[in-house]
């Protein structure tokens, strides 16, 4: 006589299958890893928020001190008469005033920088004071090549301009010699490289706005020449300039020689030209450039137009005072490996389960995952106070110790020590990837290949399909 299967027996067998099924376990772990993408992403957003706050603090400091500085010039400016046809039929030609620009044959710049760190709470910004000496040699302007008649040249209005990115950085009156004669310089919000007088009248009112990207602030010096016989070829300028983060120069000389030195051990040379020679120590640096007019994207002389001066933009070069301990960038790179750390840890626990017949509850997986996620908040908070490398050591040791002690509640004998050792290897692996930026892809690829090989080795004897029993390991 056939017996009807008991519903209670079916439920019990189903529950046993749920508990013993390796596929269900893998699915649960995979689902948990996907869920953990949410807090991992929130951690990265937290790092970016702190980074933005640090940038705001730096901007607040530099806004009260002075922005990064770019020195452009000197440039000799000589106005001339420009004749336009009359708009009225048969009328006389209209006279307008345009400008011709001439660059020096030789330009030598010597800049000594004295940097210092300013603090806003826990955030740092680097500012500097500098002593800059410019010496230049001009040749008498050749107006014939520009198609300008001698009688149209307005020598009495000739002036010299030097572009300075932020005029608030001028900390002392500039000392300017034109030939042997001292001259006074005046500040200006536009040294006149945007558009000629006629074009200005025909453009919209926005041309006069200070935030016009073509406007270049600087200093201007009226030369008081009555004619070409007053031309002076030598010019020397000494100026004390404050700034922050970066100092740069535009190679306006036909031959430009620049020397920059400062008490800073981590300079970053940037811009359109790299230095020909550098000497960097732990506490100071000096660098020199030599640039020819063949190397730059603008000529020695030109007449003003709507686009005149635009070629000078983007042709600068200089040095940035880099703060090497950028903990936010390094912490962000570390946080990108959060899911990898969770995956490796979960795979290690899973292999322990199926090889050592240890039962680990999903809630225990969740608590371990929480510790792995909180690790990144520890890293971020400690790195803001004491730097990235010390913070990495403290956060890693704390997390490994926490998980190691907790694992003793469900792992017996040496298994908890083994898990702690694996976590130490994983964190050391991530640290090497972060530290060796140039070889991070190579090291990461080899490391992941090795991990996959070890997973294959330790799982090679697992019977994944056993209809009557849970997965066991062959003897």
VENDANOR-V935452 format. One record per pair of residues at least 6 apart in sequence whose C-alpha atoms are under 8 Angstrom apart, sorted by the first residue. I is the first residue (numbers start at 1). J is the second residue. Records with the same first field share a line. If there is no record, write none. Layout:
I=J  J
//
This chain:
18=24
20=469  470
21=470
22=464  470  471
28=362
29=346
32=366
33=339  342  343
36=339  369
37=339
39=373
40=335  338  339  373
43=335  373  376  377
44=332  335  336
47=328  331  332  380
48=328  332
50=328
51=328
54=123
57=120  123
58=120  123  124  125
61=118  120  125
62=125  127  243  244
65=127  168  169  242  243  244
66=166  168  169  242  243  244
67=165  166  169  243  244  245
68=165  166  243  244  245  246  247
69=164  165  166  242  243  244  246  247  248
70=163  164  165  247  248  249  250  316
71=162  163  164  165  248  249  250
72=162  163  164  249  250  251  252
73=103  161  162  163  250  251  252
74=103  104  136  160  161  162  163  252
75=101  102  103  104  160  161  162  252
76=101  102  103  158  159  160  161
77=99  100  101  102  158  159  160  161
78=99  100  101  153  154  155  157  158  159
79=97  98  99  100  153  154  155  157  158
80=97  98  99  100  148  152  153  154
81=95  96  97  98  152  153  154
82=95  96  97  98  152
83=93  94  95  96
84=93  94  95  96
85=92  93  94
86=92  93  94
96=197  198
97=196  197  198
98=196  197  198  303  304
99=196  303  304
100=301  302  303  304
101=301  302  303  304
102=141  300  301  302
103=138  252  253  254  300  301
104=136  137  138  139  252  253  254  300
105=136  137  138  139  253  254  255
106=136  137  138  253  254  255  256
107=134  135  136  137  252  253  254  255  256  257
108=134  135  136  256  257  258
109=132  133  134  135  256  257  258  259
110=132  133  134  258  259  260
111=130  131  132  133  258  259  260  261
112=130  131  132  260  261  262
113=128  129  130  131  260  261  262  263
114=128  129  130  262  263
115=126  127  128  129  262  263  264
116=126  127  128
117=124  125  126  127
118=124  125  126  127
119=125
122=384  385
123=384
125=244  245
126=244  245  321  323
127=242  243  244  245
128=242  243  244  245
129=240  241  242  243
130=240  241  242
131=238  239  240  241
132=237  238  239  240  241
133=236  237  238  239
134=235  236  237  238
135=234  235  236  237
136=234  235  236  253
137=233  234  235
138=232  233  234
139=233
140=231  233
143=149  150
146=302  303
155=225  226  227  228
156=223  224  225  226  227
157=222  223  224  225
158=222  223  224  225
159=220  221  222  223  224
160=220  221  222  223
161=191  218  219  220  221
162=191  218  219  220
163=191  216  217  218  219
164=216  217  218  219
165=216  217  218
166=217  218
167=187  217  218
168=242
169=241  242  243
170=239  240  241  242
171=240  241  242
172=239  240  241
173=239  240
174=184  185  237  238  239  240
175=182  183  184  237  238  239
176=182  183  184  185  235  236  237  238
177=183  235  236  237
178=223  232  233  234  235  236
179=232  233  234  235
183=221  223
184=221
185=219  220  221  222
186=219  220  221
187=217  218  219  220
188=217  218  219  220
189=210  215  216  217  218
190=215  216  217  218
191=215  216  217  218  219  220
192=215  216
193=214  215  216  304  308  309
194=214  215  304  305  306  307  308  309
195=304  305  306  307  308
196=304  305  306
199=305  306
200=207
206=212
214=309  310
225=231
245=320  321  322
246=318  319  320  321
247=318  319  320
248=316  317  318  319
249=316  317  318
250=312  315  316  317
251=291  296  315  316
252=300
253=292  293  300
254=292  293  300
255=290  291  292  293
256=289  290  291  292
257=288  289  290  291
258=288  289  290
259=286  287  288  289
260=286  287  288
261=284  285  286  287
262=284  285  286
263=283  284  285
264=282  283  284  285  321
265=280  281  282  283  284  285
266=280  282  321  322  323  324
267=285  319  320  321  322
268=319  320  321  322
269=275  317  318  319  320
270=317  318  319  320
271=314  315  316  317  318
272=314  315  316  317
273=289  316  317
274=289  317
275=287  288  289  290
276=287  288  289  290
277=287  288  289
278=285  286  287  288
279=285  286  287
280=286
293=299  300
296=315
297=311  312  315
298=311  312
302=308
325=387  388
326=388
327=380  383  384  387  388
328=380
330=388  434
331=376  379  380  388
333=434
334=430  431  434
335=376
337=430
338=372  373
341=372  426
342=369  372
344=426
345=423
346=365
348=419
349=419
351=458  459
352=358
353=359  360
354=462  471  472  473
355=459  462  472  473
357=472
358=410  411
359=410
360=410
368=403
371=399  402  403
372=399
375=395  396  399
376=395
378=391  395
379=388  391  392  394  395
380=391
382=388  391
383=389  390  391  392
396=424  427
400=420  423  424
401=420
403=420
404=416  417  419  420
405=416
407=416
408=416
429=447
432=440  443
433=439  440  441  443  444
434=440
461=473  474
462=471  472  473  474
463=471  472  473  474
464=471  472
465=471
//
